[in-house]
Structure formats: structure tokens, C-alpha cells
């Protein structure tokens, strides 16, 4: 495939990977065979632009099988991302609570210290 054909294919797909729909730079775009060459896929209509990750993940899988697996993989990635967010939010909440408790303890001990100082000052006045 010549450079001109490759660039036209990339532009025709709006600079996006056909599988994950992420925008990709021209130099990062790879050409993928929808029907793998190992299964008899030939010709220009069999070619699409894909990012390197999707192209290498697809390997020699047929398009339909890869799309099904890709959907499962995308769901698993989304679930993992959600779990990371939940975990991060739990940590933030725990730190917020710990900080709040620390401030409450500091206020309580400061109050108790003031009471002790007042008591000692009162006691010192009585003895003098």
C-alpha cells in the first residue's frame, strides 16, 4: 500500500481507530485486514485503520469475533476503572474522616487544657 492510499484510508476513517474509536495520529495508525490474510482476506475494501493496541490485540481473529471479545474487554476495563474510582473515593473519605477526627481531638484537648489552666490559675490565686 502506498503512502497516498494509506493517508486517504486514515482520512476516510476521520483519523480514528475502527475498533476503539480513539483518535490516532497518522504515524501511529496501522493498517488492519478485517478478514485476516491467513483466512483469505485480500483487497482494498478489506483494509481499515486501527491503533497499534487494537491491531495487535486482534491479531488473526475474524472481525466479528474480535468485536465480541473487544466488547467484553471494554466492559471489564470499565468495571476495573469503576472499582479503582470507588477504592480511591473510599480512601479519600477515610482520610477526610481521620482528619476531621484529628481536628475534633485537637479541639477537645485544647479545651481541656484551657480548663486545666483556668483551674490552676484559680488555685494559684486562692493560695496567694
Secondary structure, DSSP 8 states (H G I E B T S, - for coil): --HHHHHHHHHHTTTB-TTT--B--GGGEEEEESS-GGGT--SGGGEEEEEHHHHHHHTT--HHHHHHHHHHHHHHHHHHHHHHHHHHHHHHHHHHHHHHHHHHHHHHHHHHHHHHHHHHHHHHHHH-
